[in-house]
Amino acid sequence: MSTIVAHDTSDRAQDDAASPAVVVEVPPSLDMVSVVGVNDEFLHVLEEQLAADLLVRGNQVRISGADRDVKLAAGVLGEMVAILRTGQGMTSDAVGRLVAMTRAADDDGGERPAEVLTANILSSRGKTIRPKTVNQKRYVDAIDRHTVVFGIGPAGTGKTYLAMAKAVQALQTKQVNRIILTRPAIEAGERLGFLPGTLSDKIDPYLRPLYDALHDMIDPDSIPKLMTNGVIEVAPLAYMRGRTLNDAFIVLDEAQNTSMEQMKMFLTRLGFGSKVVVTGDITQIDLPGGQRSGLKEVRGILDGVDDIAFCMLTSADVVRHELVGRIVAAYAVYEEAQAIDGPASRRPSRTQTAGARGGERPSARRGTGR
């Protein structure tokens, strides 16, 4: 946590008597624009999410409003300062996540947001990959501590991307000799079997997301050489049958589209010195003919087995456009209503889907700003 100074100004002036306030002093070494945002956009995010007004004077931020929200706003500013001191930038989306993370840390005594958001995994070509939510940090920590980890959650929660980053990190630090990336070749509603080209040409569209992530983490010019040498292998799940994978970091992506038999086959490929991460979204199963998803059933089979961890991510962990999180949450509400009331049930009302907007409240009165 950063060293910022917060002053209670409840009896400093007569006009403050009815509205106790806290003044947060930002260290002079930081540019105030990096803390409050251009045109005070970060402060506006805090005001929208909290019952508090914020006013900037010099290197001080005066916070007034409901006592709990004033303290929370001061805490968020402290976390922001700690993060900014590491050289990271700040965005409006990140500030919104900081509010939820700081509130959770205050309630359950968990990790502070600055501890989560400054945990570097991998740096490549000027870009640093790190967890962006508490659950993502727990997921990354589980990969460090366990041999087999399941990362289950909706689109945009970083399941595959973080697993890939840990795989590249393990290769660079010589914890493993190779990376194996695989996913089942299941069509998501389209029919691609009659596309022209070789078998490799037909399979590549299924594996493209894995290639895209690799290009973010490794010099693109070196990837073909690493693949030719067998250091990195990207292949359909069917190619795993009959193999024993030693000294490898193995990522199975889109695992919700594995059958029960395929999941068992894959997990039993584990060899000595290897680590396995299985990722998937059990709300987007594309298996034909009502087949049971191996990912959906595996927790009931392996939960409690030593050295296996299950990490559940939610719409709160979506780190794509903020609207993606709202879409995921709205679908979750809809599907829950369908399960309870059946197909004839009405779609969720605006009240039901309020949670999809991150628990927004009407915007608080704006501070004057700088």
C-alpha positions as CSV (number, residue, x, y, z in Angstrom):
1,M,0.0,0.0,0.0
2,S,1.3,3.4,-0.9
3,T,2.1,6.1,1.6
4,I,-0.6,8.8,1.2
5,V,-1.8,11.0,3.9
6,A,-5.5,11.3,4.7
7,H,-6.8,14.0,6.9
8,D,-10.3,14.2,8.5
9,T,-11.6,17.7,8.0
10,S,-14.9,17.3,9.8
11,D,-14.4,20.4,12.0
12,R,-12.0,22.4,9.9
13,A,-14.6,24.8,8.6
14,Q,-18.1,25.8,9.4
15,D,-19.4,24.8,5.9
16,D,-18.0,21.3,6.4
17,A,-19.8,20.7,9.7
18,A,-22.8,18.9,8.0
19,S,-20.6,16.9,5.6
20,P,-17.5,15.4,7.2
21,A,-14.7,15.0,4.7
22,V,-11.3,13.4,4.2
23,V,-8.4,15.0,2.4
24,V,-6.0,12.7,0.6
25,E,-2.5,14.1,-0.1
26,V,-0.9,12.6,-3.2
27,P,3.0,12.4,-3.1
28,P,4.4,15.3,-5.1
29,S,6.5,12.9,-7.1
30,L,3.4,11.8,-9.0
31,D,1.7,13.9,-11.7
32,M,-1.8,14.6,-10.5
33,V,-3.2,14.0,-13.9
34,S,-2.0,10.3,-13.7
35,V,-4.0,10.0,-10.4
36,V,-7.2,11.9,-11.3
37,G,-7.2,11.3,-15.1
38,V,-7.7,13.7,-18.0
39,N,-10.6,16.0,-17.2
40,D,-10.9,14.2,-13.8
41,E,-12.2,11.1,-15.5
42,F,-11.0,8.7,-12.8
43,L,-12.6,10.8,-10.1
44,H,-15.9,10.7,-12.1
45,V,-15.7,6.9,-12.1
46,L,-15.3,6.9,-8.3
47,E,-18.3,9.3,-7.9
48,E,-20.4,7.1,-10.2
49,Q,-19.7,4.0,-8.1
50,L,-19.6,5.5,-4.6
51,A,-21.8,7.9,-2.6
52,A,-18.9,10.4,-2.5
53,D,-17.9,13.7,-4.0
54,L,-14.3,14.4,-4.9
55,L,-12.6,17.8,-5.3
56,V,-9.0,18.4,-6.3
57,R,-6.9,21.2,-5.0
58,G,-3.2,21.1,-5.8
59,N,-1.9,17.7,-4.8
60,Q,-4.9,17.1,-2.5
61,V,-8.2,15.3,-3.1
62,R,-11.0,16.2,-0.8
63,I,-13.6,13.4,-0.4
64,S,-17.0,14.0,1.2
65,G,-20.1,11.9,1.5
66,A,-21.3,8.7,3.2
67,D,-18.6,7.6,5.8
68,R,-18.1,4.1,4.3
69,D,-17.8,5.4,0.8
70,V,-15.4,8.2,1.8
71,K,-13.1,5.6,3.4
72,L,-13.4,3.3,0.4
73,A,-12.6,6.2,-2.0
74,A,-9.6,7.1,0.0
75,G,-8.5,3.5,0.0
76,V,-8.9,3.3,-3.8
77,L,-6.8,6.4,-4.3
78,G,-4.1,4.8,-2.1
79,E,-4.1,1.7,-4.3
80,M,-3.9,3.8,-7.4
81,V,-0.9,5.7,-6.1
82,A,0.8,2.4,-5.2
83,I,0.2,1.0,-8.7
84,L,1.3,4.3,-10.5
85,R,4.5,4.3,-8.6
86,T,5.5,1.0,-10.3
87,G,5.3,2.8,-13.7
88,Q,1.9,1.3,-14.7
89,G,-0.7,3.5,-16.3
90,M,-4.3,3.7,-15.2
91,T,-7.5,3.5,-17.2
92,S,-11.2,4.2,-16.3
93,D,-11.9,0.5,-16.5
94,A,-9.0,-0.3,-14.2
95,V,-10.3,2.3,-11.7
96,G,-13.8,0.6,-11.8
97,R,-12.2,-2.8,-11.0
98,L,-10.1,-1.2,-8.2
99,V,-13.3,-0.1,-6.5
100,A,-14.7,-3.7,-6.4
101,M,-11.3,-5.2,-5.4
102,T,-10.7,-2.7,-2.6
103,R,-14.2,-3.2,-1.3
104,A,-13.7,-7.0,-1.3
105,A,-10.2,-6.6,0.4
106,D,-11.8,-4.4,3.1
107,D,-14.6,-6.9,3.7
108,D,-12.6,-10.2,3.8
109,G,-9.1,-9.1,4.5
110,G,-7.8,-10.5,1.3
111,E,-4.9,-9.3,-0.9
112,R,-4.8,-5.6,-1.6
113,P,-5.4,-4.6,-5.2
114,A,-1.9,-3.1,-5.6
115,E,-0.4,-6.5,-4.6
116,V,-2.6,-8.2,-7.3
117,L,-2.0,-5.7,-10.1
118,T,1.7,-5.4,-9.7
119,A,2.4,-9.2,-9.9
120,N,4.3,-9.5,-13.2
121,I,4.2,-12.8,-15.0
122,L,5.9,-12.1,-18.3
123,S,7.4,-9.1,-20.1
124,S,7.7,-9.2,-23.9
125,R,8.5,-6.5,-26.4
126,G,7.7,-3.7,-24.0
127,K,4.5,-5.3,-22.7
128,T,4.0,-6.8,-19.3
129,I,1.4,-9.4,-18.7
130,R,0.0,-9.5,-15.2
131,P,-3.3,-10.5,-13.5
132,K,-6.0,-7.8,-13.4
133,T,-8.4,-9.2,-10.8
134,V,-8.1,-11.0,-7.5
135,N,-9.5,-14.3,-9.1
136,Q,-7.0,-14.0,-11.9
137,K,-4.2,-13.7,-9.3
138,R,-5.5,-16.8,-7.5
139,Y,-5.6,-18.6,-10.8
140,V,-2.0,-17.7,-11.5
141,D,-0.9,-18.7,-8.0
142,A,-2.7,-22.0,-8.4
143,I,-0.7,-22.7,-11.6
144,D,2.5,-22.1,-9.6
145,R,1.4,-24.4,-6.7
146,H,-0.4,-27.3,-8.5
147,T,0.4,-29.8,-11.3
148,V,-3.1,-29.7,-12.8
149,V,-5.2,-26.6,-12.8
150,F,-8.7,-26.0,-14.2
151,G,-9.6,-22.4,-15.2
152,I,-13.3,-22.2,-15.7
153,G,-15.2,-19.0,-16.6
154,P,-16.8,-16.9,-19.3
155,A,-15.2,-15.3,-22.3
156,G,-12.8,-12.5,-21.6
157,T,-11.7,-13.6,-18.1
158,G,-8.1,-14.3,-19.3
159,K,-8.2,-18.0,-18.7
160,T,-6.2,-19.0,-21.8
161,Y,-4.1,-15.9,-22.0
162,L,-2.7,-16.2,-18.5
163,A,-2.2,-19.9,-18.9
164,M,-0.2,-19.2,-22.1
165,A,1.8,-16.5,-20.3
166,K,2.7,-19.0,-17.5
167,A,3.7,-21.6,-20.1
168,V,6.1,-19.2,-21.8
169,Q,7.5,-18.1,-18.5
170,A,8.1,-21.8,-17.6
171,L,9.9,-22.3,-20.9
172,Q,12.0,-19.2,-20.5
173,T,13.0,-20.2,-16.9
174,K,13.8,-23.8,-18.1
175,Q,11.1,-25.3,-15.8
176,V,10.0,-27.2,-18.9
177,N,11.5,-28.1,-22.2
178,R,8.5,-27.5,-24.4
179,I,5.0,-26.1,-24.6
180,I,2.1,-28.1,-26.0
181,L,-1.1,-26.1,-26.8
182,T,-4.2,-28.0,-27.8
183,R,-7.9,-27.7,-28.2
184,P,-10.7,-29.8,-29.6
185,A,-11.7,-29.2,-33.2
186,I,-15.4,-28.7,-32.6
187,E,-17.4,-26.3,-34.8
188,A,-19.3,-23.6,-33.0
189,G,-22.4,-23.7,-35.2
190,E,-20.5,-23.4,-38.5
191,R,-19.6,-26.2,-40.9
192,L,-16.0,-26.0,-41.9
193,G,-15.3,-29.5,-43.1
194,F,-15.6,-28.7,-46.8
195,L,-13.2,-25.8,-46.8
196,P,-10.4,-26.3,-49.4
197,G,-6.9,-27.1,-48.4
198,T,-4.9,-29.7,-46.5
199,L,-5.8,-31.1,-43.1
200,S,-3.5,-28.5,-41.5
201,D,-5.4,-25.8,-43.4
202,K,-8.7,-27.0,-42.1
203,I,-7.5,-27.3,-38.5
204,D,-5.7,-23.9,-38.3
205,P,-8.9,-21.9,-37.8
206,Y,-9.6,-23.8,-34.6
207,L,-6.1,-23.1,-33.3
208,R,-5.8,-19.5,-34.4
209,P,-6.6,-18.0,-30.9
210,L,-3.6,-19.9,-29.5
211,Y,-1.3,-18.6,-32.3
212,D,-2.6,-15.1,-31.6
213,A,-1.6,-15.3,-27.9
214,L,1.8,-16.7,-28.8
215,H,2.5,-13.8,-31.0
216,D,1.8,-11.4,-28.1
217,M,4.3,-13.2,-25.9
218,I,7.2,-14.4,-28.2
219,D,9.1,-12.7,-31.0
220,P,7.0,-13.7,-34.0
221,D,10.2,-14.3,-36.1
222,S,11.3,-17.0,-33.6
223,I,7.9,-18.9,-33.4
224,P,8.3,-20.9,-36.7
225,K,11.8,-22.1,-35.6
226,L,10.5,-23.1,-32.1
227,M,7.6,-25.0,-33.7
228,T,9.9,-26.7,-36.3
229,N,12.2,-27.8,-33.4
230,G,9.2,-29.1,-31.4
231,V,9.8,-26.6,-28.6
232,I,6.3,-25.3,-29.2
233,E,3.5,-27.6,-30.5
234,V,0.0,-26.4,-31.4
235,A,-2.2,-29.4,-32.3
236,P,-5.8,-30.6,-32.1
237,L,-6.8,-32.7,-29.1
238,A,-7.1,-35.8,-31.2
239,Y,-3.3,-35.7,-31.7
240,M,-2.7,-36.3,-28.0
241,R,-4.0,-39.8,-27.9
242,G,-1.4,-42.5,-27.1
243,R,1.3,-40.0,-26.0
244,T,3.1,-39.5,-22.7
245,L,4.1,-35.8,-22.3
246,N,7.2,-35.3,-20.1
247,D,8.9,-32.0,-19.1
248,A,6.1,-30.0,-20.8
249,F,3.7,-27.3,-20.0
250,I,0.4,-28.4,-21.6
251,V,-2.6,-26.1,-22.1
252,L,-6.0,-27.6,-23.2
253,D,-8.2,-24.7,-24.3
254,E,-11.9,-24.7,-25.0
255,A,-12.2,-27.8,-22.8
256,Q,-16.0,-27.5,-22.5
257,N,-16.0,-29.1,-26.0
258,T,-14.3,-32.3,-24.8
259,S,-16.3,-35.4,-24.2
260,M,-16.0,-37.4,-21.0
261,E,-13.7,-39.9,-22.8
262,Q,-11.5,-37.1,-24.3
263,M,-11.0,-35.4,-21.0
264,K,-9.9,-38.7,-19.4
265,M,-7.6,-39.4,-22.3
266,F,-6.0,-35.9,-22.1
267,L,-5.5,-35.9,-18.4
268,T,-3.8,-39.3,-18.5
269,R,-1.2,-38.0,-21.0
270,L,0.5,-36.2,-18.0
271,G,4.2,-37.3,-17.7
272,F,7.0,-36.5,-15.3
273,G,8.1,-32.9,-14.9
274,S,5.0,-31.6,-16.6
275,K,2.2,-29.2,-15.7
276,V,-1.3,-29.1,-17.2
277,V,-3.8,-26.2,-17.4
278,V,-7.3,-26.8,-18.7
279,T,-9.4,-23.9,-19.6
280,G,-13.0,-23.5,-20.8
281,D,-16.4,-21.9,-20.4
282,I,-19.2,-24.4,-19.5
283,T,-21.9,-21.9,-20.7
284,Q,-20.7,-22.3,-24.3
285,I,-20.7,-26.0,-25.1
286,D,-20.8,-26.9,-28.8
287,L,-20.8,-30.7,-28.5
288,P,-23.2,-32.4,-30.9
289,G,-26.0,-34.8,-30.0
290,G,-26.3,-33.8,-26.3
291,Q,-23.0,-35.3,-25.4
292,R,-21.9,-34.6,-21.8
293,S,-19.0,-32.1,-21.5
294,G,-15.9,-33.5,-20.0
295,L,-15.1,-30.1,-18.4
296,K,-18.6,-29.8,-16.9
297,E,-18.4,-33.3,-15.3
298,V,-14.7,-33.3,-14.3
299,R,-15.1,-31.3,-11.1
300,G,-17.4,-33.8,-9.6
301,I,-14.9,-36.5,-10.4
302,L,-11.6,-34.9,-9.4
303,D,-12.5,-32.2,-6.8
304,G,-10.5,-32.9,-3.7
305,V,-7.8,-34.9,-5.4
306,D,-4.4,-33.8,-4.2
307,D,-2.4,-31.4,-6.5
308,I,-5.4,-30.5,-8.6
309,A,-7.0,-27.1,-8.4
310,F,-10.2,-25.7,-9.7
311,C,-10.3,-21.9,-10.3
312,M,-13.7,-20.3,-11.1
313,L,-13.8,-16.9,-12.8
314,T,-16.9,-14.8,-13.2
315,S,-18.2,-11.8,-15.2
316,A,-16.4,-9.6,-12.6
317,D,-13.1,-11.0,-14.0
318,V,-13.8,-10.0,-17.6
319,V,-11.0,-7.7,-18.7
320,R,-12.1,-7.0,-22.3
321,H,-14.4,-4.1,-23.1
322,E,-16.6,-3.4,-20.0
323,L,-19.7,-4.1,-22.0
324,V,-18.5,-7.8,-22.4
325,G,-18.8,-8.2,-18.6
326,R,-22.3,-6.8,-18.7
327,I,-23.3,-9.1,-21.6
328,V,-21.9,-12.2,-19.7
329,A,-23.8,-11.2,-16.5
330,A,-27.0,-10.6,-18.4
331,Y,-26.8,-14.0,-20.1
332,A,-26.2,-15.6,-16.7
333,V,-29.4,-14.0,-15.3
334,Y,-31.3,-15.1,-18.4
335,E,-30.1,-18.7,-18.3
336,E,-30.8,-18.9,-14.6
337,A,-34.4,-17.7,-15.2
338,Q,-34.8,-20.3,-18.0
339,A,-33.6,-23.1,-15.7
340,I,-36.1,-22.1,-13.1
341,D,-39.1,-21.1,-15.2
342,G,-38.5,-23.0,-18.4
343,P,-38.4,-21.7,-22.0
344,A,-41.7,-19.8,-21.7
345,S,-40.3,-17.5,-19.0
346,R,-40.0,-13.9,-19.9
347,R,-36.6,-12.3,-20.5
348,P,-35.0,-10.6,-17.4
349,S,-36.3,-7.2,-16.5
350,R,-34.1,-4.2,-16.1
351,T,-34.2,-4.7,-12.4
352,Q,-33.0,-8.3,-12.7
353,T,-30.1,-7.3,-14.9
354,A,-29.0,-4.4,-12.8
355,G,-26.2,-6.6,-11.5
356,A,-24.9,-6.9,-15.1
357,R,-23.9,-3.2,-14.9
358,G,-21.7,-3.9,-11.9
359,G,-24.2,-2.8,-9.3
360,E,-24.2,0.8,-10.5
361,R,-26.0,3.5,-8.5
362,P,-27.2,6.9,-9.7
363,S,-24.2,9.1,-10.3
364,A,-23.2,11.1,-7.2
365,R,-23.1,14.9,-7.4
366,R,-19.9,15.9,-9.2
367,G,-17.1,17.6,-7.5
368,T,-15.9,20.8,-9.0
369,G,-12.7,19.2,-10.1
370,R,-9.5,21.0,-10.9
